[in-house]
Every structure is written in C-alpha cells, then in structure tokens.
Amino acid sequence: MTLRNCTKLLVSAGVMTLIVESALAQQPVVQPAQSQSAEQMQQDLADCQTIAGQSTGATPTQAPAQPQGGGRVRGAAKGALAGAAGAEVRGQQYGAHDKLSDDVKQEYRQNEAKSAAAAGAAVGAAKQRQQRRQQSQAQEHQADAATNAHNQAYKSCLMGRGYSVQ
C-alpha cells in the first residue's frame, strides 16, 4: 500500500468518524408519553428512522461523494498542446524558421510544450483545489439541510406515535 493510498484511507476513516459522531450527537432525546414498553419504543425508533430516510431520501450517516481528480494531468495536457501550437506559430513569424532543420524545430516545439505543460499542471492543480473546496462547501450545506429534514421527519414520526421528543 502506497503512502498516498494510506493517507486517503486515514482521511476517509476520519471523515466517517466525524459523520457518525455528529449524527449521534444530533439524535433527539425520546421519552415514551403513553407508557410504551421498551420493545415497542425500539420498534418505533427503528420504524421512524426508516420512514424519515424514505421520506427525505437522506440518512444522517451518508458519506460525502469523493472529489474528482486529474486536474494536473488535464492542465498539463492542455498546456503542452497550447505550448507546441504557440511555438509553431511563433516560429512561422520569422523568415529564418524555414532554414532551420526539422530537428531544431522539433526541439523548440518540445521545449515550449514542456514549459507550457508545467504551467498547465500548476494551473490545473489550483483549479482542482478550488473546485474541491467549492464542492466540499456545497456538500456540507446539502448534508446539513438533508440532516435537518431527516431529523424533523424523524421527530414528527415519533411524536405521531405518542413520544415526547426533545
């Protein structure tokens, strides 16, 4: 297992732990208001969890989607293409360009493509980080809204079955 895979595994485990802890922390306090038995209460709690999940399409323990990767590679590829094309155009602007050997022209295009690929990789990585931050913020907002809707449906179900929910 590589260091990168190990790091991803640890981060995923940490995220799941936080999600479960926050879900457990948000569980309401439920008390029977109509002398329900412990067995009946457990059954009603499970039923209401299921009903709330079905009605809202969300559960408090859903894991966030994994962000898309490959920003550096896409940026490098775009940069290399742009660099090679730019080198060819700049070379055509000079009359001496036609007198150069094909090897020299090729080397110039390759050097320009390498430089542009490095710049493209940096830009692609920056864009990918920005997209991940924005995606993370959007997922957090959606998760909060989904959790609130789920909890409200859960509480309503329990209150409808005669429980006091705080």
Secondary structure, DSSP 8 states (H G I E B T S, - for coil): --HHHHHHHHHHHHHHHHHHHHHHHT---EEESS---HHHHHHHHHHHHHHHHHHHS--TT---------HHHHHHHHHHHHHHHHHHHHHHTSGGGGGS-HHHHHHHHHHHHHHHHHHHHHHHHHHHHHHHHHHHHHHHHHHHHHHHHHHHHHHHHHHHTTEEE-
